[in-house]
Amino acid sequence: MTSRIVFEKVRVEGFRNIEALYFEPSPTINVIAGDNGQGKTSLLEALYFVATTKSFRTEKPREMIRERAEMLAVRARIVESGIAREQRVMLGPKVRGAQVDGKRPDTLSTYATRTPVVVFHPGDLTILTGGAAERRTLLDRVALFMDPASADHRLRYTRAARARRTVLEERGPAAAELTALEHLMALHGSELSRSRLVAAERLVAALGPLVDSMAAPGVVVTARFVPGGSLDVAELTAELRRRREQDLRQRTVGFGPQRDDFDVRLDGRSVRRHASQGQQRILTLALKGAELGCVRDARGAEPVLLLDDVSSELDPERTGAVFEFLHETKSQVFVTTTRPELFATPRLTGGERIDFRVFGGRLM
């Protein structure tokens, strides 16, 4: 039996255009309305940040700090199976840290899996239309919950690959240190790809039913993991050795997990080239639903679901399918929209939905 994870109280300070904000959300569905640029997405980003220590909008954390603010802080009281905990993250010129009930976690991976969240935002369309790096990130998020050691394998592979590149550039393809570095790359790289393969298989299994319910009738969506290297340590080691001179010339590693991909097709054709923007959006949302299911099964808890401008560019029928999905999910949901009147939830009873309005970084 899965548990429910609920944000019960949230305080945000110095986060983008939010100076100070406090709110107590509904444990079911929360609709956050407002015009563009008022802070709706920033509020979702703050929830994601306090749960994961990361942003879904930027790779540069300092961009989240409000202009002229000394630091940002997000604090949340989170309840799981009736037991409350406080999670807090802080970021400033001289401080960056995360705490659970006032204590630092052993690792950031441990912290990130404590309160699982799944987010859908307009930038997520690049999962299907952009480069493979976006899809690898999706696989890594799922793999983190299924196999927490995958994050360590990724880190160790990356460190060994950087060291190998330095040795190649400074001492050449015959340097003795390369043998040990390539063995480390193969050891951790093969395990990383293996964890991504399992994550991809779970995503594919969860994706089918969601596509059937959300997409147009008769649409066939297929997906598969495409390794960029090998899951066999010996084969990966040998190929890295063979490619030394080529990798030196190209200043990159041409074989290995950094080239893994997750290939998603619509009716046998490339989603990026042949799907409409509406189809891309609904398929991305279905993929996010699959991610939620995989994380739920691995973690044994319902992830919190963050949906940024989810109904944009969907026709009424597809929007209705999304609403049905939200009604059936047991997750706490946060939805942003510029037109709350279009976000109809007639099947919810009183108190299950709370509407908030954001203006100038403040809740009205």
NULUM-170087 format. One record per residue (C-alpha): residue number from 1; residue in three letters; x, z, y. Coordinates in steps of 0.001 Angstrom, whole numbers. Layout:
BEGIN
k r xx zz yy
NUM ALA X Z Y
...
***
This chain:
BEGIN
k r xx zz yy
1 MET 0 0 0
2 THR 1388 -1007 3385
3 SER 1478 1339 6356
4 ARG 471 493 9912
5 ILE 2903 658 12791
6 VAL 1378 1282 16206
7 PHE 2767 1544 19732
8 GLU 867 4578 21025
9 LYS 2532 5092 24416
10 VAL 4985 2879 26285
11 ARG 7029 3445 29442
12 VAL 9035 603 31028
13 GLU 11448 1012 33946
14 GLY 13641 -1526 35742
15 PHE 12747 -4396 33414
16 ARG 12732 -7854 35079
17 ASN 9953 -7704 37713
18 ILE 8606 -4407 36347
19 GLU 9725 -1447 38462
20 ALA 7858 1246 36542
21 LEU 4955 907 34135
22 TYR 3200 3217 31680
23 PHE 331 2388 29338
24 GLU -1443 3523 26184
25 PRO -2455 443 24181
26 SER -5218 4 21643
27 PRO -4092 337 18012
28 THR -5877 -2960 17300
29 ILE -5869 -5754 19910
30 ASN -4532 -5676 23467
31 VAL -5192 -8562 25851
32 ILE -2780 -8714 28791
33 ALA -4053 -11057 31492
34 GLY -2657 -12260 34786
35 ASP -1402 -15259 36685
36 ASN 1933 -16828 35839
37 GLY 4976 -14915 37020
38 GLN 3247 -11520 37287
39 GLY 4979 -9840 34333
40 LYS 2823 -10521 31256
41 THR 5660 -11973 29177
42 SER 8077 -9350 30519
43 LEU 5844 -6641 29100
44 LEU 5894 -8266 25655
45 GLU 9655 -8693 25969
46 ALA 10012 -4977 26728
47 LEU 8079 -4108 23552
48 TYR 10307 -6446 21550
49 PHE 13404 -4969 23192
50 VAL 12557 -1356 22383
51 ALA 11888 -2354 18757
52 THR 14939 -4575 18171
53 THR 17431 -4037 21069
54 LYS 17214 -7804 21625
55 SER 15306 -10244 23828
56 PHE 13326 -13248 22649
57 ARG 13922 -15000 26000
58 THR 17644 -14741 26696
59 GLU 21013 -14299 25022
60 LYS 22250 -12445 28135
61 PRO 20778 -8938 28080
62 ARG 21731 -8174 31686
63 GLU 19216 -10785 32840
64 MET 16517 -8297 31862
65 ILE 17642 -5704 34424
66 ARG 15427 -5714 37516
67 GLU 17128 -6938 40673
68 ARG 18754 -4042 42558
69 ALA 17955 -1647 39693
70 GLU 20826 417 38300
71 MET 19614 117 34728
72 LEU 16593 -555 32570
73 ALA 14956 1780 30091
74 VAL 12095 1308 27660
75 ARG 10631 4255 25789
76 ALA 7894 4091 23180
77 ARG 6026 6606 21075
78 ILE 5426 4845 17753
79 VAL 3210 6078 14949
80 GLU 3613 5039 11321
81 SER 1424 6534 8593
82 GLY 482 9397 10884
83 ILE 4083 10296 11685
84 ALA 5240 9792 15275
85 ARG 8715 8931 16494
86 GLU 10195 8083 19872
87 GLN 12361 5010 20265
88 ARG 14322 4379 23411
89 VAL 16685 1684 24607
90 MET 18769 1696 27793
91 LEU 20875 -997 29404
92 GLY 23034 -885 32495
93 PRO 26554 -1643 33771
94 LYS 27952 1454 32091
95 VAL 25431 2155 29348
96 ARG 23828 357 26453
97 GLY 22290 2243 23612
98 ALA 19340 2871 21337
99 GLN 17941 6142 20058
100 VAL 15344 7314 17571
101 ASP 14086 10817 18354
102 GLY 17141 11337 20542
103 LYS 19688 10290 17917
104 ARG 21752 7132 17716
105 PRO 21034 5010 14622
106 ASP 23772 4414 12061
107 THR 23641 655 12717
108 LEU 21647 -1687 14948
109 SER 20303 -3345 11791
110 THR 18876 5 10711
111 TYR 17262 376 14114
112 ALA 15878 -3192 14132
113 THR 14109 -2771 10781
114 ARG 12565 563 11729
115 THR 9788 -985 13809
116 PRO 9221 -4587 12687
117 VAL 7769 -6930 15308
118 VAL 6973 -10636 15133
119 VAL 6712 -12587 18366
120 PHE 5286 -16011 19185
121 HIS 6049 -17511 22597
122 PRO 6204 -21066 24016
123 GLY 9962 -21245 23478
124 ASP 9370 -20885 19734
125 LEU 8395 -24558 19555
126 THR 12127 -25240 19320
127 ILE 12047 -23744 15822
128 LEU 10528 -27025 14678
129 THR 11671 -29405 17406
130 GLY 15136 -28095 18238
131 GLY 18429 -27711 16433
132 ALA 19019 -25979 13123
133 ALA 20321 -22823 14801
134 GLU 16746 -21810 15706
135 ARG 15620 -22157 12102
136 ARG 18646 -20230 10822
137 THR 17687 -17413 13185
138 LEU 14192 -17376 11675
139 LEU 15648 -17167 8164
140 ASP 18018 -14404 9255
141 ARG 15183 -12329 10730
142 VAL 13274 -12494 7444
143 ALA 16418 -11945 5365
144 LEU 17262 -8814 7357
145 PHE 14192 -7066 5938
146 MET 14570 -8465 2418
147 ASP 18316 -7911 2177
148 PRO 19714 -5722 5002
149 ALA 23265 -6492 3827
150 SER 22745 -10099 4985
151 ALA 23459 -9050 8576
152 ASP 26811 -7612 7509
153 HIS 27632 -10780 5555
154 ARG 26865 -12870 8632
155 LEU 29060 -10687 10837
156 ARG 31989 -10683 8414
157 TYR 31734 -14435 7845
158 THR 31747 -15075 11588
159 ARG 34800 -12863 12122
160 ALA 36725 -14524 9303
161 ALA 35793 -17995 10597
162 ARG 37052 -17161 14081
163 ALA 40288 -15793 12673
164 ARG 40740 -18926 10545
165 ARG 40286 -21156 13577
166 THR 42901 -19161 15512
167 VAL 45392 -19413 12642
168 LEU 44752 -23153 12269
169 GLU 45365 -23737 15962
170 GLU 48441 -21522 16216
171 ARG 50169 -21998 12853
172 GLY 48647 -25109 11305
173 PRO 46879 -25981 8009
174 ALA 49759 -24681 5851
175 ALA 49648 -21091 7192
176 ALA 49686 -18549 4369
177 GLU 46989 -16361 5967
178 LEU 44389 -19090 5543
179 THR 43954 -18435 1830
180 ALA 42755 -14863 2341
181 LEU 40574 -15797 5308
182 GLU 38917 -18632 3422
183 HIS 38237 -16344 472
184 LEU 36497 -13907 2836
185 MET 34500 -16740 4387
186 ALA 33450 -17978 959
187 LEU 32587 -14490 -295
188 HIS 30378 -13589 2661
189 GLY 29211 -17121 3447
190 SER 27825 -17724 -22
191 GLU 25930 -14418 80
192 LEU 24566 -15251 3523
193 SER 23272 -18622 2339
194 ARG 21827 -16996 -764
195 SER 19847 -14512 1320
196 ARG 18595 -17376 3510
197 LEU 17535 -19309 409
198 VAL 15421 -16389 -794
199 ALA 13965 -15943 2695
200 ALA 13098 -19655 2819
201 GLU 11380 -19506 -560
202 ARG 9254 -16553 564
203 LEU 8379 -18307 3829
204 VAL 7302 -21449 1983
205 ALA 5042 -19449 -335
206 ALA 3403 -17661 2610
207 LEU 3142 -20775 4783
208 GLY 817 -22821 2561
209 PRO -2388 -20744 2886
210 LEU -1889 -20343 6640
211 VAL -1509 -24093 7182
212 ASP -4682 -24671 5150
213 SER -6656 -22333 7416
214 MET -5131 -23215 10805
215 ALA -4238 -26916 10659
216 ALA -6537 -29936 10410
217 PRO -8014 -30706 6962
218 GLY -5838 -32882 4760
219 VAL -2587 -32045 6516
220 VAL 302 -31570 4086
221 VAL 3193 -29400 5230
222 THR 6318 -29029 3109
223 ALA 9435 -26978 3718
224 ARG 12720 -26372 1944
225 PHE 16084 -24714 2446
226 VAL 18962 -27134 3010
227 PRO 22341 -25443 2445
228 GLY 25172 -26437 4733
229 GLY 27738 -25191 2286
230 SER 27617 -23748 -1211
231 LEU 26257 -20618 -2840
232 ASP 29231 -20696 -5227
233 VAL 32268 -18757 -3986
234 ALA 34826 -20936 -5775
235 GLU 33295 -24178 -4555
236 LEU 33040 -22950 -979
237 THR 36635 -21684 -1049
238 ALA 37951 -25008 -2370
239 GLU 36011 -27030 194
240 LEU 37244 -24906 3089
241 ARG 40819 -25438 1931
242 ARG 40284 -29187 1593
243 ARG 38817 -29431 5098
244 ARG 41538 -27553 6971
245 GLU 42944 -30538 8844
246 GLN 39499 -31953 9573
247 ASP 38248 -28608 10885
248 LEU 41345 -28304 13062
249 ARG 40734 -31723 14626
250 GLN 37045 -31077 15190
251 ARG 37560 -27445 16242
252 THR 34666 -26310 14048
253 VAL 33845 -25475 10431
254 GLY 32188 -28489 8848
255 PHE 31040 -26846 5620
256 GLY 29351 -23477 5256
257 PRO 26371 -21330 6260
258 GLN 26719 -22231 9945
259 ARG 25165 -25571 8903
260 ASP 22289 -24192 6818
261 ASP 18864 -25548 7744
262 PHE 15175 -25049 6984
263 ASP 13532 -28468 6847
264 VAL 9790 -28518 7685
265 ARG 7826 -31763 7349
266 LEU 4291 -32862 8181
267 ASP 2843 -35394 5733
268 GLY 6384 -36128 4604
269 ARG 7617 -36970 8105
270 SER 9716 -35162 10691
271 VAL 7658 -32656 12677
272 ARG 9875 -33205 15702
273 ARG 9320 -36982 15774
274 HIS 5791 -37425 14481
275 ALA 3737 -34277 15202
276 SER 1747 -33926 18409
277 GLN 2477 -31002 20693
278 GLY -711 -29318 19509
279 GLN 299 -29796 15868
280 GLN 3771 -28458 16589
281 ARG 2246 -25410 18220
282 ILE -169 -24609 15389
283 LEU 2541 -25188 12755
284 THR 4887 -22877 14645
285 LEU 2159 -20252 14787
286 ALA 1542 -20676 11056
287 LEU 5279 -20235 10486
288 LYS 5143 -17042 12529
289 GLY 2235 -15855 10410
290 ALA 4350 -16522 7334
291 GLU 7197 -14536 8888
292 LEU 4815 -11656 9496
293 GLY 3685 -11720 5853
294 CYS 7243 -11814 4521
295 VAL 8366 -8937 6746
296 ARG 5271 -6934 5825
297 ASP 5910 -7328 2094
298 ALA 9618 -6510 2407
299 ARG 9215 -3567 4788
300 GLY 5979 -2194 3305
301 ALA 4463 -1968 6770
302 GLU 2365 -4173 9033
303 PRO 4608 -5597 11786
304 VAL 3408 -5463 15376
305 LEU 2380 -8954 16507
306 LEU 3249 -10215 20000
307 LEU 1562 -13462 21090
308 ASP 2531 -15002 24415
309 ASP 79 -17617 25755
310 VAL -1029 -18374 22199
311 SER -4144 -20456 22949
312 SER -2436 -22947 25260
313 GLU -2761 -26581 24135
314 LEU -4924 -25806 21082
315 ASP -8298 -27461 20612
316 PRO -11365 -25192 20185
317 GLU -11380 -25504 16386
318 ARG -7729 -24549 16013
319 THR -8143 -21753 18562
320 GLY -11015 -20418 16453
321 ALA -8748 -20431 13401
322 VAL -6191 -18392 15322
323 PHE -8850 -15870 16340
324 GLU -9929 -15578 12708
325 PHE -6324 -14892 11701
326 LEU -6076 -12168 14348
327 HIS -9298 -10594 13126
328 GLU -8055 -10487 9547
329 THR -4577 -9150 10316
330 LYS -4043 -5410 10073
331 SER -1266 -5520 12654
332 GLN -1461 -4091 16134
333 VAL -1654 -7177 18369
334 PHE -595 -7838 21964
335 VAL -1786 -11134 23487
336 THR -1019 -12555 26932
337 THR -3251 -15089 28649
338 THR -4102 -16440 32091
339 ARG -7780 -16772 31100
340 PRO -8995 -13720 29167
341 GLU -12566 -15063 29112
342 LEU -11406 -17746 26664
343 PHE -9992 -15160 24296
344 ALA -13219 -14274 22533
345 THR -13260 -11477 19942
346 PRO -16980 -10937 19228
347 ARG -16370 -9354 15833
348 LEU -14444 -6421 17273
349 THR -16273 -3162 17815
350 GLY -15992 -1052 20946
351 GLY -12570 489 21476
352 GLU -10745 -1932 19182
353 ARG -9842 -4173 22104
354 ILE -8374 -3089 25436
355 ASP -7921 -5518 28323
356 PHE -5110 -5036 30826
357 ARG -4338 -7041 33957
358 VAL -791 -7432 35282
359 PHE -110 -8152 38949
360 GLY 3324 -7959 40561
361 GLY 4801 -6181 37566
362 ARG 2107 -3503 37582
363 LEU -893 -2827 35372
364 MET -4153 -2954 37309
***
